[in-house]
Amino acid sequence: MLPAQPTVITVYLSKGGIAKSTLSALLGLFLAGLGYRVVIVDLDQQGSQSAVFDLLDEEGRSREVLHQVLKRRIDALAALTPIHTNLIPRFDGVAPGELFVIQGGPQTKIAIDDIVSSPVRYKISQSLDIVRGAIAQLSDQADFVILDMGPSEQVAALAGLVATDALLIPTTMDYLSVQRIPFVLEELDVARDVKPEIDLLGIVPVMTRYYFGGLRTSRNVQAGRELLHSSYADLLLRDRKGKPIDIPYSEDWNNVRWTGESVLTADVGKGTRESALRFTRAVAEHMGLEIGEGVA
């Protein structure tokens, strides 16, 4: 009998500063709250998950081990950093699961470049196996793997996408960010030549309804919103009622991040918590997961 493979969710747009790491962490926490064993793989060269979960030591260093996993020098199971259970949300009638991070950083890119130049040296048949080979080590040990892709180069992006079961595309509303969406869709088409069953969960606008204290929206944001809704409205992630999902701007997101907490467990505004739960529930429902009445 073949070992059970984890379901892989990738959060990706080839641009920085659009909340990929924030949404990856949020999804990981929510799925762990539903009782699953979840691993976040930090493919972001900035090592963002180490910052999100406050995993840096006193000198600001992280346990950067992903490059060793990708090169097959250590097993993925040995690279797991557990996230404290206090950050995992508690839902009525649900026993919480576990959340782990495989910490990445700047050495990830160097490792991928080395492997691409000589995959046989690392006992890897081809560059497209860089990520999915590492994830295979988590078979029977994780229910979900979340790939926080970061603004990747094409080789890293394709290696991540061919390992993916479901893709989520976040974007801020500025024109330059929305303009990156077709490039991701092209990469998705290429990846589907290798793995046709990759599911597009949808596009999620983040930091929406951000008016800087009532000032008018900039032309950049106006153009971005118009492009998003004229070209990609049918690809937006939606809830069970068909309403598009977005993540409105709130100072709570920044405040919670500075304290190393989660908006799902910290004392935040009702609107912030509701938008976080609405997003995570929509992803879970899209993937066919059962969500009890106590998940609110």
C-alpha positions as CSV (number, residue, x, y, z in Angstrom):
1,M,0.0,0.0,0.0
2,L,1.4,3.4,-1.0
3,P,2.0,5.9,1.8
4,A,-0.5,8.7,2.1
5,Q,0.7,11.9,0.5
6,P,0.0,15.2,2.2
7,T,-2.3,17.7,0.4
8,V,-0.1,20.6,-0.8
9,I,-1.4,24.1,-0.8
10,T,0.8,26.8,-2.4
11,V,0.4,30.5,-1.8
12,Y,2.1,32.4,-4.7
13,L,2.4,35.5,-6.7
14,S,5.8,36.5,-8.2
15,K,5.9,39.8,-6.3
16,G,6.9,40.6,-2.7
17,G,4.9,42.4,0.0
18,I,1.5,41.0,-0.8
19,A,0.9,39.0,2.4
20,K,1.8,35.5,1.0
21,S,3.6,34.6,4.3
22,T,0.8,36.1,6.4
23,L,-1.9,34.0,4.5
24,S,0.3,30.9,4.6
25,A,0.6,31.1,8.3
26,L,-3.1,31.9,8.8
27,L,-4.0,28.8,6.7
28,G,-1.6,26.6,8.7
29,L,-3.0,27.8,12.0
30,F,-6.6,27.3,10.9
31,L,-6.0,23.8,9.5
32,A,-4.2,22.8,12.7
33,G,-7.2,24.2,14.6
34,L,-9.4,21.8,12.6
35,G,-7.3,18.9,14.0
36,Y,-4.9,18.3,11.1
37,R,-1.1,17.9,11.2
38,V,0.2,20.7,9.1
39,V,3.7,21.7,7.8
40,I,4.6,25.1,6.4
41,V,7.6,25.0,4.0
42,D,9.2,28.4,3.9
43,L,10.4,28.8,0.3
44,D,10.6,32.5,0.7
45,Q,14.2,33.6,0.6
46,Q,13.5,36.2,3.3
47,G,12.7,33.4,5.8
48,S,9.4,35.1,6.5
49,Q,7.8,32.3,8.5
50,S,10.6,32.6,11.0
51,A,9.6,36.2,11.6
52,V,5.8,35.5,11.5
53,F,6.1,32.9,14.2
54,D,8.9,34.6,16.2
55,L,11.4,31.8,15.7
56,L,14.5,34.0,15.6
57,D,17.1,33.6,18.3
58,E,18.4,36.5,20.4
59,E,20.8,37.5,17.6
60,G,18.1,37.5,15.0
61,R,19.0,34.2,13.4
62,S,16.7,31.5,12.3
63,R,17.1,27.8,12.2
64,E,17.5,27.9,8.4
65,V,17.4,24.2,7.3
66,L,15.3,24.1,4.2
67,H,18.4,24.2,1.9
68,Q,19.7,21.0,3.6
69,V,16.3,19.3,3.0
70,L,16.3,20.3,-0.6
71,K,19.8,18.9,-1.1
72,R,18.7,15.7,0.6
73,R,21.3,16.1,3.3
74,I,18.8,15.9,6.1
75,D,15.3,14.4,6.2
76,A,12.3,16.7,6.2
77,L,11.1,15.2,9.4
78,A,14.3,16.2,11.2
79,A,13.8,19.8,10.0
80,L,10.4,20.4,11.6
81,T,10.2,23.3,14.1
82,P,7.0,23.0,16.1
83,I,4.7,26.0,16.6
84,H,3.5,26.6,20.1
85,T,0.0,25.2,20.7
86,N,-1.1,28.5,22.2
87,L,-1.1,30.0,18.7
88,I,-3.4,27.3,17.4
89,P,-7.1,28.3,17.6
90,R,-9.5,26.3,19.6
91,F,-12.8,25.5,18.0
92,D,-15.8,23.9,19.9
93,G,-16.0,20.2,19.5
94,V,-12.6,19.9,17.7
95,A,-9.4,18.5,19.1
96,P,-6.5,20.7,17.8
97,G,-3.9,19.3,15.6
98,E,-0.2,20.3,15.2
99,L,1.6,22.9,13.2
100,F,5.3,22.8,12.1
101,V,7.6,25.0,10.0
102,I,10.5,24.0,7.9
103,Q,12.5,27.3,8.1
104,G,14.0,28.8,5.0
105,G,16.0,31.8,4.1
106,P,18.6,33.2,1.7
107,Q,20.4,29.9,1.4
108,T,17.3,28.4,-0.2
109,K,18.0,30.2,-3.5
110,I,21.7,29.1,-3.4
111,A,20.7,25.5,-2.9
112,I,18.2,25.5,-5.7
113,D,20.7,27.1,-8.1
114,D,23.3,24.4,-7.1
115,I,20.8,21.6,-7.6
116,V,19.7,22.9,-11.0
117,S,23.3,23.1,-12.2
118,S,23.9,19.5,-11.2
119,P,20.8,17.5,-10.0
120,V,22.5,14.1,-10.2
121,R,25.0,15.3,-7.6
122,Y,22.2,15.5,-5.1
123,K,20.5,12.3,-6.3
124,I,17.7,14.2,-7.9
125,S,16.6,13.2,-11.4
126,Q,15.5,16.6,-12.6
127,S,15.0,20.2,-11.3
128,L,11.2,19.7,-11.2
129,D,11.7,17.2,-8.4
130,I,13.5,19.6,-6.1
131,V,10.4,20.4,-4.0
132,R,8.1,17.4,-4.5
133,G,10.9,15.0,-3.5
134,A,11.4,16.8,-0.2
135,I,7.6,16.8,0.4
136,A,7.5,13.0,-0.3
137,Q,9.5,12.6,2.9
138,L,6.5,13.8,4.8
139,S,4.3,11.0,3.5
140,D,2.1,9.5,6.3
141,Q,3.5,12.2,8.6
142,A,1.4,15.3,7.6
143,D,-2.1,15.9,6.4
144,F,-1.3,19.2,4.7
145,V,1.8,21.0,3.5
146,I,1.6,24.7,2.8
147,L,4.3,26.2,0.5
148,D,5.0,29.9,1.2
149,M,6.6,30.5,-2.2
150,G,8.0,34.0,-1.9
151,P,8.7,36.1,-5.1
152,S,10.4,33.1,-6.8
153,E,12.4,32.7,-9.9
154,Q,10.9,30.5,-12.6
155,V,12.7,27.3,-11.8
156,A,11.8,27.5,-8.1
157,A,8.2,28.5,-9.0
158,L,7.7,25.6,-11.4
159,A,9.4,23.2,-8.9
160,G,6.9,24.4,-6.3
161,L,3.9,24.3,-8.6
162,V,4.4,20.7,-9.8
163,A,4.4,19.7,-6.2
164,T,1.1,21.5,-5.6
165,D,-2.4,20.2,-5.3
166,A,-4.1,23.6,-4.9
167,L,-2.9,27.1,-5.7
168,L,-3.9,30.3,-4.0
169,I,-3.0,33.7,-5.5
170,P,-3.0,36.7,-3.2
171,T,-2.6,40.2,-4.5
172,T,-2.7,43.7,-3.2
173,M,-4.9,46.1,-5.2
174,D,-2.1,48.2,-6.8
175,Y,-1.8,47.9,-10.6
176,L,1.7,46.4,-10.6
177,S,0.7,43.5,-8.3
178,V,-2.5,42.7,-10.3
179,Q,-0.4,42.8,-13.4
180,R,1.6,39.8,-12.2
181,I,-1.4,37.5,-12.2
182,P,-1.2,36.4,-15.9
183,F,2.4,35.4,-15.4
184,V,1.4,33.1,-12.5
185,L,-1.4,31.7,-14.6
186,E,1.1,31.0,-17.4
187,E,3.4,29.1,-15.0
188,L,0.3,27.2,-13.7
189,D,-0.4,26.1,-17.3
190,V,3.1,24.8,-17.7
191,A,3.0,23.0,-14.4
192,R,-0.3,21.4,-15.4
193,D,1.5,19.8,-18.4
194,V,3.3,17.8,-15.7
195,K,0.4,17.6,-13.1
196,P,-3.0,18.3,-14.8
197,E,-5.0,18.0,-11.6
198,I,-3.6,21.2,-9.9
199,D,-6.6,23.1,-8.6
200,L,-6.7,26.9,-8.7
201,L,-8.4,27.9,-5.4
202,G,-8.7,31.4,-6.5
203,I,-7.3,35.0,-6.3
204,V,-7.6,36.8,-2.9
205,P,-7.3,40.6,-2.8
206,V,-5.5,41.7,0.4
207,M,-5.3,45.1,2.1
208,T,-8.5,46.2,0.4
209,R,-10.7,49.1,1.5
210,Y,-7.5,51.0,2.6
211,Y,-8.2,54.7,2.3
212,F,-5.6,56.2,4.6
213,G,-8.1,57.9,6.9
214,G,-10.6,58.8,4.1
215,L,-8.3,60.1,1.4
216,R,-9.2,59.2,-2.1
217,T,-7.9,56.0,-3.6
218,S,-4.8,56.5,-5.8
219,R,-4.9,56.0,-9.5
220,N,-2.6,53.1,-9.1
221,V,-5.2,51.3,-6.9
222,Q,-8.1,52.3,-9.0
223,A,-6.4,50.9,-12.1
224,G,-5.5,47.7,-10.2
225,R,-9.1,47.2,-9.0
226,E,-10.4,47.8,-12.5
227,L,-8.0,45.3,-14.0
228,L,-8.7,42.7,-11.4
229,H,-12.5,42.8,-11.8
230,S,-12.5,43.2,-15.6
231,S,-10.0,40.4,-16.3
232,Y,-10.1,38.0,-13.3
233,A,-13.5,38.3,-11.6
234,D,-14.3,34.7,-12.4
235,L,-11.1,33.5,-10.7
236,L,-11.7,35.2,-7.3
237,L,-12.0,32.9,-4.3
238,R,-15.6,32.9,-3.1
239,D,-17.5,31.7,-0.1
240,R,-20.3,29.2,-0.2
241,K,-22.8,31.9,-1.1
242,G,-20.7,33.0,-4.1
243,K,-19.4,36.3,-2.5
244,P,-15.8,37.1,-3.3
245,I,-13.3,36.8,-0.4
246,D,-11.0,39.7,0.4
247,I,-8.8,40.7,3.4
248,P,-9.6,44.3,4.4
249,Y,-6.8,46.4,5.8
250,S,-6.6,46.6,9.6
251,E,-3.9,47.7,12.0
252,D,-4.6,44.5,13.9
253,W,-2.6,42.5,11.4
254,N,0.5,44.5,12.0
255,N,0.0,44.8,15.8
256,V,-0.5,41.1,16.2
257,R,2.6,40.3,14.0
258,W,4.8,42.5,16.3
259,T,3.7,40.5,19.3
260,G,4.3,37.1,17.7
261,E,0.6,36.1,18.1
262,S,-2.1,35.1,15.7
263,V,-5.3,37.0,14.7
264,L,-7.1,33.7,15.4
265,T,-6.1,33.7,19.0
266,A,-5.1,37.2,20.0
267,D,-7.5,39.9,21.3
268,V,-8.3,41.6,18.0
269,G,-11.3,43.5,16.5
270,K,-14.3,41.5,15.5
271,G,-13.9,42.6,11.9
272,T,-10.3,41.3,11.7
273,R,-11.2,37.9,13.1
274,E,-14.2,37.6,10.9
275,S,-12.3,38.4,7.7
276,A,-9.6,35.9,8.7
277,L,-12.1,33.1,9.4
278,R,-14.1,34.0,6.3
279,F,-10.9,33.5,4.2
280,T,-9.8,30.3,5.9
281,R,-13.2,28.8,5.8
282,A,-13.6,29.5,2.1
283,V,-10.3,27.7,1.4
284,A,-11.3,24.7,3.5
285,E,-14.8,24.5,2.0
286,H,-13.3,24.8,-1.6
287,M,-11.2,21.8,-0.7
288,G,-14.1,19.8,0.5
289,L,-13.2,19.8,4.2
290,E,-15.9,19.3,6.8
291,I,-16.2,22.4,9.1
292,G,-18.4,22.0,12.2
293,E,-20.7,24.6,13.6
294,G,-18.1,25.3,16.4
295,V,-15.7,26.8,13.9
296,A,-16.6,30.5,14.3
